[in-house]
Amino acid sequence: MPVAINPRTQEAVYRAVGAAGIVLIAEGSRTGTKLILEEELRKLKRVAPGVTVHVFHVTNDASGTPLIKLGREVTRLKRVLNRAEVAAVNNRLQSLGQMSLPIPKGIDPRKMRAPRR
């Protein structure tokens, strides 16, 4: 599940916590995800100060990391946290709560009834 999303452009930011610290994965163009990433980094610095934050941009062009190589890049990161620290950081981030996507206005397509003849 994404932690932040731009509903208009469908650009999203995902978060993972592990022994390497916090990993943010931005999906979409660099310019489009820049504001979302900055906001997420601000939250992380407030909730988990001193924890290393790694940022990956998943794109198909040369400026980012291809999706195929993302797992390899994340597992190569240097370990800086032990298990207890990972659990503490994860609990702090879980306390932030989940992002709720805006509900579009209008008729709910799942609750529509078949028209009568």
MOPAC internal coordinates of N, CA, C and O (Angstrom, degrees):
PM7 1SCF
backbone

  N    0.0000 0     0.00 0     0.00 0    0    0    0
  C    1.4500 1     0.00 0     0.00 0    1    0    0
  C    1.5323 1   109.01 1     0.00 0    2    1    0
  O    1.2310 1   120.60 1   -43.99 1    3    2    1
  N    1.3098 1   116.46 1   136.01 1    3    2    1
  C    1.4605 1   118.39 1   178.01 1    5    3    2
  C    1.5309 1   111.46 1   -73.25 1    6    5    3
  O    1.2310 1   120.63 1   -30.14 1    7    6    5
  N    1.3359 1   116.39 1   149.86 1    7    6    5
  C    1.4598 1   120.37 1   176.67 1    9    7    6
  C    1.5191 1   111.03 1   -91.24 1   10    9    7
  O    1.2310 1   120.45 1   157.38 1   11   10    9
  N    1.3277 1   116.75 1   -22.62 1   11   10    9
  C    1.4689 1   121.25 1   177.00 1   13   11   10
  C    1.5189 1   107.92 1  -148.63 1   14   13   11
  O    1.2310 1   120.91 1   -37.47 1   15   14   13
  N    1.3372 1   115.86 1   142.53 1   15   14   13
  C    1.4556 1   119.86 1  -177.79 1   17   15   14
  C    1.5202 1   108.99 1  -147.19 1   18   17   15
  O    1.2310 1   121.10 1   -33.25 1   19   18   17
  N    1.3183 1   115.50 1   146.75 1   19   18   17
  C    1.4610 1   122.17 1   171.69 1   21   19   18
  C    1.5215 1   105.66 1  -101.73 1   22   21   19
  O    1.2310 1   119.35 1   -73.87 1   23   22   21
  N    1.3303 1   118.85 1   106.13 1   23   22   21
  C    1.4631 1   120.30 1  -173.55 1   25   23   22
  C    1.5292 1   113.56 1   -65.31 1   26   25   23
  O    1.2310 1   120.13 1   154.68 1   27   26   25
  N    1.3122 1   117.36 1   -25.32 1   27   26   25
  C    1.4582 1   119.86 1  -178.32 1   29   27   26
  C    1.5316 1   111.55 1   -73.49 1   30   29   27
  O    1.2310 1   120.22 1   136.44 1   31   30   29
  N    1.3341 1   117.18 1   -43.56 1   31   30   29
  C    1.4683 1   120.86 1  -176.08 1   33   31   30
  C    1.5279 1   113.15 1  -102.64 1   34   33   31
  O    1.2310 1   120.00 1   174.59 1   35   34   33
  N    1.3358 1   117.60 1    -5.41 1   35   34   33
  C    1.4632 1   123.21 1  -179.45 1   37   35   34
  C    1.5290 1   112.79 1    62.73 1   38   37   35
  O    1.2310 1   120.10 1  -151.90 1   39   38   37
  N    1.3304 1   117.41 1    28.10 1   39   38   37
  C    1.4563 1   121.63 1   175.47 1   41   39   38
  C    1.5234 1   107.41 1   -90.46 1   42   41   39
  O    1.2310 1   120.78 1   -42.90 1   43   42   41
  N    1.3394 1   116.12 1   137.10 1   43   42   41
  C    1.4547 1   119.66 1  -172.99 1   45   43   42
  C    1.5208 1   111.00 1  -134.78 1   46   45   43
  O    1.2310 1   121.36 1   -21.00 1   47   46   45
  N    1.3347 1   115.01 1   159.00 1   47   46   45
  C    1.4544 1   123.12 1   175.08 1   49   47   46
  C    1.5240 1   107.34 1  -125.31 1   50   49   47
  O    1.2310 1   120.96 1   -51.17 1   51   50   49
  N    1.3265 1   115.77 1   128.83 1   51   50   49
  C    1.4592 1   122.65 1   178.92 1   53   51   50
  C    1.5235 1   108.63 1  -111.24 1   54   53   51
  O    1.2310 1   120.37 1   -24.71 1   55   54   53
  N    1.3461 1   116.89 1   155.29 1   55   54   53
  C    1.4614 1   121.46 1  -177.53 1   57   55   54
  C    1.5234 1   109.62 1  -130.54 1   58   57   55
  O    1.2310 1   121.08 1   -40.94 1   59   58   57
  N    1.3361 1   115.53 1   139.06 1   59   58   57
  C    1.4603 1   121.77 1   175.24 1   61   59   58
  C    1.5249 1   108.54 1  -134.86 1   62   61   59
  O    1.2310 1   120.58 1   -35.18 1   63   62   61
  N    1.3225 1   116.50 1   144.82 1   63   62   61
  C    1.4573 1   121.98 1   179.23 1   65   63   62
  C    1.5152 1   107.91 1  -120.72 1   66   65   63
  O    1.2310 1   120.58 1   -47.33 1   67   66   65
  N    1.3281 1   116.50 1   132.67 1   67   66   65
  C    1.4549 1   120.40 1   179.84 1   69   67   66
  C    1.5117 1   110.57 1  -158.35 1   70   69   67
  O    1.2310 1   121.11 1    15.11 1   71   70   69
  N    1.3237 1   115.48 1  -164.89 1   71   70   69
  C    1.4595 1   121.26 1  -177.90 1   73   71   70
  C    1.5213 1   112.17 1   -66.65 1   74   73   71
  O    1.2310 1   120.08 1   157.79 1   75   74   73
  N    1.3209 1   117.46 1   -22.21 1   75   74   73
  C    1.4648 1   120.98 1   178.95 1   77   75   74
  C    1.5197 1   111.52 1   -83.26 1   78   77   75
  O    1.2310 1   119.61 1   172.69 1   79   78   77
  N    1.3070 1   118.35 1    -7.31 1   79   78   77
  C    1.4601 1   122.24 1  -177.09 1   81   79   78
  C    1.5157 1   109.41 1   114.74 1   82   81   79
  O    1.2310 1   120.94 1    36.84 1   83   82   81
  N    1.3216 1   115.82 1  -143.16 1   83   82   81
  C    1.4590 1   121.58 1   179.96 1   85   83   82
  C    1.5146 1   108.30 1  -104.74 1   86   85   83
  O    1.2310 1   120.54 1   -47.56 1   87   86   85
  N    1.3315 1   116.57 1   132.44 1   87   86   85
  C    1.4597 1   122.42 1   179.71 1   89   87   86
  C    1.5252 1   107.77 1  -114.80 1   90   89   87
  O    1.2310 1   120.71 1   -56.50 1   91   90   89
  N    1.3253 1   116.24 1   123.50 1   91   90   89
  C    1.4574 1   121.99 1   174.29 1   93   91   90
  C    1.5176 1   108.25 1  -105.63 1   94   93   91
  O    1.2310 1   120.70 1   -49.98 1   95   94   93
  N    1.3177 1   116.26 1   130.02 1   95   94   93
  C    1.4615 1   122.00 1  -179.32 1   97   95   94
  C    1.5205 1   107.31 1  -117.25 1   98   97   95
  O    1.2310 1   121.12 1   -64.80 1   99   98   97
  N    1.3279 1   115.46 1   115.20 1   99   98   97
  C    1.4564 1   121.26 1  -179.26 1  101   99   98
  C    1.5187 1   109.09 1   -98.90 1  102  101   99
  O    1.2310 1   120.72 1   -52.85 1  103  102  101
  N    1.3186 1   116.23 1   127.15 1  103  102  101
  C    1.4558 1   122.19 1  -179.98 1  105  103  102
  C    1.5162 1   108.49 1  -112.10 1  106  105  103
  O    1.2310 1   120.60 1   -63.90 1  107  106  105
  N    1.3240 1   116.46 1   116.10 1  107  106  105
  C    1.4571 1   121.84 1  -178.44 1  109  107  106
  C    1.5192 1   110.10 1   131.86 1  110  109  107
  O    1.2310 1   120.97 1     9.40 1  111  110  109
  N    1.3215 1   115.75 1  -170.60 1  111  110  109
  C    1.4597 1   119.43 1  -178.23 1  113  111  110
  C    1.5266 1   110.17 1   -71.72 1  114  113  111
  O    1.2310 1   120.95 1   -26.57 1  115  114  113
  N    1.3188 1   115.80 1   153.43 1  115  114  113
  C    1.4632 1   120.13 1  -179.58 1  117  115  114
  C    1.5221 1   111.92 1   -63.00 1  118  117  115
  O    1.2310 1   120.67 1   139.70 1  119  118  117
  N    1.3184 1   116.32 1   -40.30 1  119  118  117
  C    1.4625 1   119.30 1  -178.27 1  121  119  118
  C    1.5264 1   111.34 1   -70.14 1  122  121  119
  O    1.2310 1   120.32 1   145.02 1  123  122  121
  N    1.3159 1   117.00 1   -34.98 1  123  122  121
  C    1.4551 1   120.31 1  -179.26 1  125  123  122
  C    1.5166 1   113.34 1   -72.71 1  126  125  123
  O    1.2310 1   120.42 1   145.65 1  127  126  125
  N    1.3207 1   116.81 1   -34.35 1  127  126  125
  C    1.4600 1   120.53 1  -177.31 1  129  127  126
  C    1.5254 1   112.63 1   -92.30 1  130  129  127
  O    1.2310 1   120.26 1   177.62 1  131  130  129
  N    1.3207 1   117.11 1    -2.38 1  131  130  129
  C    1.4657 1   120.27 1  -175.94 1  133  131  130
  C    1.5275 1   111.79 1   -60.57 1  134  133  131
  O    1.2310 1   119.90 1   131.25 1  135  134  133
  N    1.3346 1   117.80 1   -48.75 1  135  134  133
  C    1.4633 1   120.61 1  -178.88 1  137  135  134
  C    1.5252 1   111.99 1   -65.41 1  138  137  135
  O    1.2310 1   120.68 1   138.98 1  139  138  137
  N    1.3304 1   116.30 1   -41.02 1  139  138  137
  C    1.4680 1   120.29 1  -179.99 1  141  139  138
  C    1.5275 1   109.93 1   -64.32 1  142  141  139
  O    1.2310 1   120.46 1   138.19 1  143  142  141
  N    1.3369 1   116.72 1   -41.81 1  143  142  141
  C    1.4641 1   121.06 1   179.53 1  145  143  142
  C    1.5243 1   111.50 1   -65.03 1  146  145  143
  O    1.2310 1   120.17 1   136.88 1  147  146  145
  N    1.3241 1   117.27 1   -43.12 1  147  146  145
  C    1.4640 1   120.35 1  -179.93 1  149  147  146
  C    1.5297 1   111.07 1   -62.01 1  150  149  147
  O    1.2310 1   120.75 1   139.04 1  151  150  149
  N    1.3216 1   116.17 1   -40.96 1  151  150  149
  C    1.4652 1   119.99 1   178.68 1  153  151  150
  C    1.5304 1   110.71 1   -64.80 1  154  153  151
  O    1.2310 1   120.49 1   137.99 1  155  154  153
  N    1.3214 1   116.68 1   -42.01 1  155  154  153
  C    1.4674 1   120.54 1   179.80 1  157  155  154
  C    1.5301 1   110.61 1   -67.18 1  158  157  155
  O    1.2310 1   119.81 1   140.53 1  159  158  157
  N    1.3280 1   117.96 1   -39.47 1  159  158  157
  C    1.4647 1   121.08 1   177.39 1  161  159  158
  C    1.5232 1   110.98 1   -63.37 1  162  161  159
  O    1.2310 1   120.13 1   141.84 1  163  162  161
  N    1.3290 1   117.36 1   -38.16 1  163  162  161
  C    1.4610 1   121.17 1   177.58 1  165  163  162
  C    1.5326 1   110.48 1   -62.19 1  166  165  163
  O    1.2310 1   120.37 1   137.55 1  167  166  165
  N    1.3282 1   116.90 1   -42.45 1  167  166  165
  C    1.4702 1   120.94 1   178.05 1  169  167  166
  C    1.5222 1   110.77 1   -62.67 1  170  169  167
  O    1.2310 1   121.08 1   135.60 1  171  170  169
  N    1.3491 1   115.55 1   -44.40 1  171  170  169
  C    1.4564 1   119.79 1  -176.79 1  173  171  170
  C    1.5231 1   111.89 1   -65.79 1  174  173  171
  O    1.2310 1   120.01 1   140.30 1  175  174  173
  N    1.3158 1   117.58 1   -39.70 1  175  174  173
  C    1.4691 1   119.86 1   179.43 1  177  175  174
  C    1.5255 1   111.34 1   -66.35 1  178  177  175
  O    1.2310 1   119.91 1   149.98 1  179  178  177
  N    1.3213 1   117.78 1   -30.02 1  179  178  177
  C    1.4545 1   121.24 1   178.64 1  181  179  178
  C    1.5350 1   110.91 1   -76.50 1  182  181  179
  O    1.2310 1   120.39 1   139.32 1  183  182  181
  N    1.3410 1   116.86 1   -40.68 1  183  182  181
  C    1.4657 1   120.55 1  -174.67 1  185  183  182
  C    1.5263 1   111.86 1   -84.52 1  186  185  183
  O    1.2310 1   120.28 1   140.96 1  187  186  185
  N    1.3343 1   117.06 1   -39.04 1  187  186  185
  C    1.4657 1   120.97 1  -176.57 1  189  187  186
  C    1.5283 1   110.17 1  -129.86 1  190  189  187
  O    1.2310 1   119.98 1  -106.40 1  191  190  189
  N    1.3407 1   117.64 1    73.60 1  191  190  189
  C    1.4623 1   118.72 1  -179.91 1  193  191  190
  C    1.5248 1   111.37 1   -70.38 1  194  193  191
  O    1.2310 1   120.70 1   -36.10 1  195  194  193
  N    1.3052 1   116.27 1   143.90 1  195  194  193
  C    1.4583 1   120.79 1   177.81 1  197  195  194
  C    1.5195 1   114.38 1    86.41 1  198  197  195
  O    1.2310 1   119.61 1   174.87 1  199  198  197
  N    1.3134 1   118.35 1    -5.13 1  199  198  197
  C    1.4640 1   121.49 1   179.37 1  201  199  198
  C    1.5308 1   108.48 1   -89.76 1  202  201  199
  O    1.2310 1   120.56 1   -44.65 1  203  202  201
  N    1.3143 1   116.54 1   135.35 1  203  202  201
  C    1.4556 1   121.66 1  -179.92 1  205  203  202
  C    1.5228 1   110.18 1   -67.82 1  206  205  203
  O    1.2310 1   120.80 1   -46.94 1  207  206  205
  N    1.3405 1   116.07 1   133.06 1  207  206  205
  C    1.4605 1   121.64 1   178.75 1  209  207  206
  C    1.5222 1   108.45 1  -118.64 1  210  209  207
  O    1.2310 1   120.51 1   -56.57 1  211  210  209
  N    1.3328 1   116.63 1   123.43 1  211  210  209
  C    1.4612 1   123.04 1   177.52 1  213  211  210
  C    1.5223 1   108.33 1  -107.63 1  214  213  211
  O    1.2310 1   120.68 1   -40.70 1  215  214  213
  N    1.3326 1   116.30 1   139.30 1  215  214  213
  C    1.4629 1   121.17 1  -178.68 1  217  215  214
  C    1.5217 1   109.03 1  -120.85 1  218  217  215
  O    1.2310 1   120.70 1   -50.98 1  219  218  217
  N    1.3280 1   116.27 1   129.02 1  219  218  217
  C    1.4679 1   122.70 1   175.94 1  221  219  218
  C    1.5151 1   108.65 1  -121.90 1  222  221  219
  O    1.2310 1   120.60 1   -44.50 1  223  222  221
  N    1.3252 1   116.46 1   135.50 1  223  222  221
  C    1.4626 1   122.41 1   174.52 1  225  223  222
  C    1.5235 1   107.35 1  -105.15 1  226  225  223
  O    1.2310 1   120.26 1   -61.25 1  227  226  225
  N    1.3099 1   117.11 1   118.75 1  227  226  225
  C    1.4601 1   121.64 1  -179.26 1  229  227  226
  C    1.5236 1   108.07 1   -93.75 1  230  229  227
  O    1.2310 1   121.00 1   -71.03 1  231  230  229
  N    1.3230 1   115.70 1   108.97 1  231  230  229
  C    1.4629 1   122.26 1   177.34 1  233  231  230
  C    1.5135 1   108.91 1  -143.52 1  234  233  231
  O    1.2310 1   120.59 1   -12.12 1  235  234  233
  N    1.3134 1   116.48 1   167.88 1  235  234  233
  C    1.4578 1   120.90 1   178.56 1  237  235  234
  C    1.5241 1   112.26 1   -92.56 1  238  237  235
  O    1.2310 1   119.99 1   167.59 1  239  238  237
  N    1.3405 1   117.63 1   -12.41 1  239  238  237
  C    1.4555 1   118.71 1  -179.63 1  241  239  238
  C    1.5326 1   110.61 1   -86.73 1  242  241  239
  O    1.2310 1   120.48 1     0.44 1  243  242  241
  N    1.3204 1   116.69 1  -179.56 1  243  242  241
  C    1.4666 1   121.68 1  -173.78 1  245  243  242
  C    1.5301 1   112.56 1   -73.03 1  246  245  243
  O    1.2310 1   119.51 1   163.27 1  247  246  245
  N    1.3295 1   118.55 1   -16.73 1  247  246  245
  C    1.4638 1   120.09 1  -175.03 1  249  247  246
  C    1.5309 1   113.06 1   -77.37 1  250  249  247
  O    1.2310 1   119.39 1   163.68 1  251  250  249
  N    1.3153 1   118.77 1   -16.32 1  251  250  249
  C    1.4621 1   121.10 1  -176.54 1  253  251  250
  C    1.5140 1   112.29 1  -125.03 1  254  253  251
  O    1.2310 1   121.29 1     6.63 1  255  254  253
  N    1.3179 1   115.14 1  -173.37 1  255  254  253
  C    1.4526 1   122.69 1   178.92 1  257  255  254
  C    1.5269 1   108.93 1   -94.14 1  258  257  255
  O    1.2310 1   119.64 1   -53.53 1  259  258  257
  N    1.3327 1   118.29 1   126.47 1  259  258  257
  C    1.4703 1   118.67 1   175.27 1  261  259  258
  C    1.5283 1   110.23 1   -66.09 1  262  261  259
  O    1.2310 1   120.57 1   -29.92 1  263  262  261
  N    1.3030 1   116.52 1   150.08 1  263  262  261
  C    1.4580 1   121.49 1  -177.36 1  265  263  262
  C    1.5295 1   111.67 1   -59.74 1  266  265  263
  O    1.2310 1   120.26 1   146.21 1  267  266  265
  N    1.3179 1   117.12 1   -33.79 1  267  266  265
  C    1.4640 1   121.20 1  -179.46 1  269  267  266
  C    1.5238 1   111.02 1   -63.75 1  270  269  267
  O    1.2310 1   120.01 1   144.27 1  271  270  269
  N    1.3338 1   117.58 1   -35.73 1  271  270  269
  C    1.4644 1   121.55 1  -176.25 1  273  271  270
  C    1.5321 1   113.29 1   -91.98 1  274  273  271
  O    1.2310 1   119.87 1   178.24 1  275  274  273
  N    1.3207 1   117.85 1    -1.76 1  275  274  273
  C    1.4602 1   120.40 1  -175.31 1  277  275  274
  C    1.5300 1   112.48 1   -63.33 1  278  277  275
  O    1.2310 1   119.88 1   134.15 1  279  278  277
  N    1.3147 1   117.83 1   -45.85 1  279  278  277
  C    1.4707 1   120.98 1  -179.87 1  281  279  278
  C    1.5100 1   112.22 1   -59.93 1  282  281  279
  O    1.2310 1   120.39 1   138.54 1  283  282  281
  N    1.3010 1   116.86 1   -41.46 1  283  282  281
  C    1.4623 1   122.02 1   179.47 1  285  283  282
  C    1.5328 1   110.52 1   -64.91 1  286  285  283
  O    1.2310 1   120.74 1   138.12 1  287  286  285
  N    1.3342 1   116.18 1   -41.88 1  287  286  285
  C    1.4689 1   120.30 1  -179.57 1  289  287  286
  C    1.5279 1   111.14 1   -65.98 1  290  289  287
  O    1.2310 1   120.14 1   140.38 1  291  290  289
  N    1.3147 1   117.34 1   -39.62 1  291  290  289
  C    1.4614 1   120.61 1  -178.68 1  293  291  290
  C    1.5242 1   110.85 1   -69.41 1  294  293  291
  O    1.2310 1   119.81 1   139.89 1  295  294  293
  N    1.3268 1   117.97 1   -40.11 1  295  294  293
  C    1.4659 1   119.82 1  -179.22 1  297  295  294
  C    1.5201 1   112.31 1   -71.68 1  298  297  295
  O    1.2310 1   119.47 1   160.75 1  299  298  297
  N    1.3184 1   118.62 1   -19.25 1  299  298  297
  C    1.4748 1   121.52 1   178.68 1  301  299  298
  C    1.5174 1   113.26 1   -82.48 1  302  301  299
  O    1.2310 1   119.64 1   172.47 1  303  302  301
  N    1.3097 1   118.30 1    -7.53 1  303  302  301
  C    1.4565 1   120.63 1  -178.28 1  305  303  302
  C    1.5257 1   110.63 1   -65.88 1  306  305  303
  O    1.2310 1   121.20 1   -33.54 1  307  306  305
  N    1.3294 1   115.30 1   146.46 1  307  306  305
  C    1.4582 1   121.16 1  -178.73 1  309  307  306
  C    1.5227 1   110.19 1   -71.20 1  310  309  307
  O    1.2310 1   120.37 1   -42.40 1  311  310  309
  N    1.3213 1   116.90 1   137.60 1  311  310  309
  C    1.4643 1   122.28 1  -179.79 1  313  311  310
  C    1.5306 1   109.94 1   -79.47 1  314  313  311
  O    1.2310 1   121.02 1   -50.96 1  315  314  313
  N    1.3240 1   115.65 1   129.04 1  315  314  313
  C    1.4607 1   119.97 1  -179.33 1  317  315  314
  C    1.5295 1   112.51 1  -126.82 1  318  317  315
  O    1.2310 1   119.52 1   167.67 1  319  318  317
  N    1.3287 1   118.51 1   -12.33 1  319  318  317
  C    1.4608 1   122.33 1  -178.76 1  321  319  318
  C    1.5254 1   110.36 1  -118.82 1  322  321  319
  O    1.2310 1   120.73 1   -34.28 1  323  322  321
  N    1.3421 1   116.20 1   145.72 1  323  322  321
  C    1.4645 1   119.13 1   172.87 1  325  323  322
  C    1.5254 1   109.08 1   -92.11 1  326  325  323
  O    1.2310 1   120.23 1     0.72 1  327  326  325
  N    1.3243 1   117.16 1  -179.28 1  327  326  325
  C    1.4689 1   120.69 1  -174.16 1  329  327  326
  C    1.5230 1   112.94 1   -62.03 1  330  329  327
  O    1.2310 1   120.50 1   139.32 1  331  330  329
  N    1.3156 1   116.64 1   -40.68 1  331  330  329
  C    1.4690 1   119.81 1  -178.72 1  333  331  330
  C    1.5248 1   110.51 1   -66.35 1  334  333  331
  O    1.2310 1   120.45 1   140.04 1  335  334  333
  N    1.3217 1   116.75 1   -39.96 1  335  334  333
  C    1.4649 1   120.26 1   179.18 1  337  335  334
  C    1.5287 1   111.35 1   -67.83 1  338  337  335
  O    1.2310 1   120.68 1   141.62 1  339  338  337
  N    1.3332 1   116.30 1   -38.38 1  339  338  337
  C    1.4677 1   120.16 1   177.47 1  341  339  338
  C    1.5229 1   109.94 1   -62.09 1  342  341  339
  O    1.2310 1   120.38 1   137.01 1  343  342  341
  N    1.3206 1   116.88 1   -42.99 1  343  342  341
  C    1.4688 1   120.76 1   179.33 1  345  343  342
  C    1.5260 1   111.00 1   -64.64 1  346  345  343
  O    1.2310 1   120.18 1   139.51 1  347  346  345
  N    1.3269 1   117.26 1   -40.49 1  347  346  345
  C    1.4635 1   120.34 1  -179.88 1  349  347  346
  C    1.5311 1   110.87 1   -66.01 1  350  349  347
  O    1.2310 1   120.17 1   136.59 1  351  350  349
  N    1.3201 1   117.28 1   -43.41 1  351  350  349
  C    1.4699 1   121.20 1   179.29 1  353  351  350
  C    1.5239 1   109.85 1   -65.23 1  354  353  351
  O    1.2310 1   120.33 1   138.04 1  355  354  353
  N    1.3274 1   116.97 1   -41.96 1  355  354  353
  C    1.4663 1   120.95 1   179.80 1  357  355  354
  C    1.5283 1   110.83 1   -62.60 1  358  357  355
  O    1.2310 1   120.12 1   138.21 1  359  358  357
  N    1.3333 1   117.38 1   -41.79 1  359  358  357
  C    1.4674 1   120.46 1   178.47 1  361  359  358
  C    1.5222 1   111.65 1   -63.83 1  362  361  359
  O    1.2310 1   120.24 1   140.62 1  363  362  361
  N    1.3273 1   117.15 1   -39.38 1  363  362  361
  C    1.4632 1   120.47 1   177.98 1  365  363  362
  C    1.5252 1   111.02 1   -64.01 1  366  365  363
  O    1.2310 1   120.64 1   138.92 1  367  366  365
  N    1.3358 1   116.37 1   -41.08 1  367  366  365
  C    1.4619 1   119.83 1  -179.38 1  369  367  366
  C    1.5274 1   111.53 1   -71.41 1  370  369  367
  O    1.2310 1   120.22 1   146.81 1  371  370  369
  N    1.3189 1   117.18 1   -33.19 1  371  370  369
  C    1.4629 1   120.07 1   177.23 1  373  371  370
  C    1.5243 1   110.75 1   -66.74 1  374  373  371
  O    1.2310 1   120.25 1   151.34 1  375  374  373
  N    1.3315 1   117.12 1   -28.66 1  375  374  373
  C    1.4554 1   120.17 1  -179.95 1  377  375  374
  C    1.5295 1   112.05 1   -70.17 1  378  377  375
  O    1.2310 1   120.22 1   161.87 1  379  378  377
  N    1.3441 1   117.19 1   -18.13 1  379  378  377
  C    1.4612 1   120.03 1   176.44 1  381  379  378
  C    1.5208 1   111.40 1   -64.54 1  382  381  379
  O    1.2310 1   120.67 1   151.84 1  383  382  381
  N    1.3255 1   116.32 1   -28.16 1  383  382  381
  C    1.4612 1   120.35 1  -179.48 1  385  383  382
  C    1.5119 1   111.43 1    92.51 1  386  385  383
  O    1.2310 1   121.17 1   -12.02 1  387  386  385
  N    1.3034 1   115.37 1   167.98 1  387  386  385
  C    1.4584 1   121.71 1  -179.46 1  389  387  386
  C    1.5131 1   110.06 1   -91.38 1  390  389  387
  O    1.2310 1   121.48 1   -29.16 1  391  390  389
  N    1.3169 1   114.77 1   150.84 1  391  390  389
  C    1.4481 1   121.28 1   176.91 1  393  391  390
  C    1.5271 1   108.29 1   -75.71 1  394  393  391
  O    1.2310 1   120.52 1   -41.21 1  395  394  393
  N    1.2995 1   116.62 1   138.79 1  395  394  393
  C    1.4587 1   119.50 1   176.46 1  397  395  394
  C    1.5232 1   108.37 1  -109.20 1  398  397  395
  O    1.2310 1   120.82 1   -53.02 1  399  398  397
  N    1.3097 1   116.04 1   126.98 1  399  398  397
  C    1.4518 1   120.52 1   179.73 1  401  399  398
  C    1.5224 1   109.69 1   -76.52 1  402  401  399
  O    1.2310 1   120.21 1   -34.90 1  403  402  401
  N    1.3239 1   117.21 1   145.10 1  403  402  401
  C    1.4571 1   118.65 1   179.85 1  405  403  402
  C    1.5285 1   111.14 1   -66.83 1  406  405  403
  O    1.2310 1   120.68 1   -38.25 1  407  406  405
  N    1.3191 1   116.31 1   141.75 1  407  406  405
  C    1.4572 1   121.86 1  -179.54 1  409  407  406
  C    1.5291 1   107.91 1   -90.85 1  410  409  407
  O    1.2310 1   119.96 1   -54.26 1  411  410  409
  N    1.3265 1   117.68 1   125.74 1  411  410  409
  C    1.4586 1   118.82 1  -179.42 1  413  411  410
  C    1.5284 1   111.30 1   -68.26 1  414  413  411
  O    1.2310 1   121.37 1   -29.77 1  415  414  413
  N    1.3251 1   114.98 1   150.23 1  415  414  413
  C    1.4558 1   119.86 1   179.34 1  417  415  414
  C    1.5241 1   109.85 1   -80.87 1  418  417  415
  O    1.2310 1   120.67 1   -23.76 1  419  418  417
  N    1.2948 1   116.32 1   156.24 1  419  418  417
  C    1.4518 1   120.66 1   178.11 1  421  419  418
  C    1.5128 1   111.78 1   115.52 1  422  421  419
  O    1.2310 1   120.89 1    13.58 1  423  422  421
  N    1.2992 1   115.90 1  -166.42 1  423  422  421
  C    1.4586 1   122.21 1  -177.37 1  425  423  422
  C    1.5199 1   109.46 1   -76.32 1  426  425  423
  O    1.2310 1   121.03 1   -44.34 1  427  426  425
  N    1.3232 1   115.63 1   135.66 1  427  426  425
  C    1.4577 1   120.80 1   176.07 1  429  427  426
  C    1.5191 1   107.97 1   -73.65 1  430  429  427
  O    1.2310 1   119.40 1   -62.61 1  431  430  429
  N    1.3455 1   118.74 1   117.39 1  431  430  429
  C    1.4632 1   119.74 1  -176.13 1  433  431  430
  C    1.5287 1   113.84 1   -64.28 1  434  433  431
  O    1.2310 1   120.32 1   157.51 1  435  434  433
  N    1.3304 1   116.99 1   -22.49 1  435  434  433
  C    1.4571 1   118.95 1  -179.95 1  437  435  434
  C    1.5211 1   112.08 1   -79.29 1  438  437  435
  O    1.2310 1   119.93 1   161.10 1  439  438  437
  N    1.3237 1   117.73 1   -18.90 1  439  438  437
  C    1.4551 1   120.78 1  -178.14 1  441  439  438
  C    1.5347 1   112.37 1  -104.27 1  442  441  439
  O    1.2310 1   120.50 1  -171.42 1  443  442  441
  N    1.3077 1   116.64 1     8.58 1  443  442  441
  C    1.4653 1   119.03 1   179.89 1  445  443  442
  C    1.5370 1   110.00 1   -71.69 1  446  445  443
  O    1.2310 1   121.62 1   -37.05 1  447  446  445
  N    1.3118 1   114.51 1   142.95 1  447  446  445
  C    1.4673 1   119.83 1   177.51 1  449  447  446
  C    1.5140 1   108.44 1   -99.55 1  450  449  447
  O    1.2310 1   121.23 1   -25.24 1  451  450  449
  N    1.2959 1   115.25 1   154.76 1  451  450  449
  C    1.4745 1   120.28 1   176.21 1  453  451  450
  C    1.5200 1   109.71 1   -66.53 1  454  453  451
  O    1.2310 1   119.60 1   -41.55 1  455  454  453
  N    1.3226 1   118.36 1   138.45 1  455  454  453
  C    1.4716 1   119.85 1  -179.35 1  457  455  454
  C    1.5202 1   110.81 1   -65.75 1  458  457  455
  O    1.2310 1   121.18 1   -35.04 1  459  458  457
  N    1.3437 1   115.35 1   144.96 1  459  458  457
  C    1.4621 1   120.18 1   177.70 1  461  459  458
  C    1.5094 1   110.13 1   -82.92 1  462  461  459
  O    1.2310 1   120.76 1   -27.82 1  463  462  461
  N    1.3166 1   116.16 1   152.18 1  463  462  461
  C    1.4772 1   120.79 1   179.27 1  465  463  462
  C    1.4810 1   111.65 1   -83.53 1  466  465  463
  O    1.2310 1   120.10 1   180.00 1  467  466  465

